[in-house]
Amino acid sequence: MIPIAESRGVTICAQDECFLSFTNSPYYAHRRLASVDVYPRRGVNVAYSPVQGKVLEASKLKLIDDYIIAIQTENTGVCVKLLHVKPEVKVGERVSPGDVIGRLVWSPFFDFWTDPHVHIEVRPADDWLRAKGGYTLDPKPLIEKLGGSYPTPRTFRVEEALSQYVLLTPDSPIPHFTTPLTFTSDGITFVMEGGLPHYGHGALWTGRAKQRNRALKDVKESFEIDFVQSGYLHFTCSSEKIVVKGNMYRGIGLYLNDPHIKLIPRRPGEGTLKVGDEISREEILPFMNKYPE
């Protein structure tokens, strides 16, 4: 387990091979840097505790087929809320990072292209249920893993073509904790993350925060940046048409530490891409064309 974020004295951890997303969601907390989704490798459904503490709640949500786990941390005024995990722990049980706490479930909150994952928030210890009210996360532990220059893939190959999405592999390998879509401004590489453009917002990540003043100015002229914290820059975006091989797609999914791009059809099963097809960067995300390379 490795640290990926901090808040109110709580360190959130995840397995080294997991995919991570702070913004790839339409929900409120993901627009405020107040939650992170941890995705295991595709096909895995085991969920692990991201923190140290004692289980306060482990139950099914009312009126919806989903579950909540709340863990009291060493900071007694704070708890960690987990969603989308069917509990295999009980109230009063102590857990540590890496302990198995349950199995991932398909949630009614998910879109058809969403893979199973754990939703994580740090919250007041007496307020673990509401959708709003989570504390802002500091992703410094993750940002510290970024740095240097990254390759900018120009073409992508269809690795898997499923009904709910298509997985694209870049023509060059990418470093850990990045995504296949990056761009460089003033010598600083920015990593793009999020569900674009369908969720209307995303994030740029850079590990060279102290050297990015001029690069930040250039980025702000191109993106609608509305929130900056260290090497995390949140932006909003408008809808753009994504047309690949004559078919229109809803958008793409980018997850930190995932070497693939998820290409999402407008409806399940729509599209004609086949394994082995090649796609250009310009086809995948048209509005990237006007930004620095």
Secondary structure as UniProt FT lines:
FT   STRAND          2..7
FT   TURN            8..9
FT   STRAND          10..14
FT   TURN            16..17
FT   STRAND          19..21
FT   HELIX           28..31
FT   TURN            32..33
FT   STRAND          36..39
FT   TURN            42..43
FT   STRAND          46..48
FT   STRAND          53..60
FT   TURN            62..63
FT   STRAND          67..72
FT   TURN            76..77
FT   STRAND          78..83
FT   STRAND          85..87
FT   TURN            91..92
FT   STRAND          94..95
FT   TURN            97..98
FT   STRAND          100..104
FT   TURN            108..109
FT   TURN            112..113
FT   STRAND          118..124
FT   TURN            125..126
FT   HELIX           140..143
FT   TURN            144..145
FT   STRAND          155..161
FT   STRAND          166..170
FT   TURN            176..177
FT   STRAND          182..185
FT   TURN            186..187
FT   STRAND          188..196
FT   TURN            197..199
FT   STRAND          201..205
FT   HELIX           209..211
FT   HELIX           213..222
FT   STRAND          224..229
FT   TURN            230..231
FT   STRAND          232..236
FT   STRAND          242..244
FT   TURN            245..246
FT   STRAND          247..254
FT   STRAND          261..265
FT   TURN            268..269
FT   TURN            275..276
FT   STRAND          278..280
FT   HELIX           281..284
FT   HELIX           286..290
//
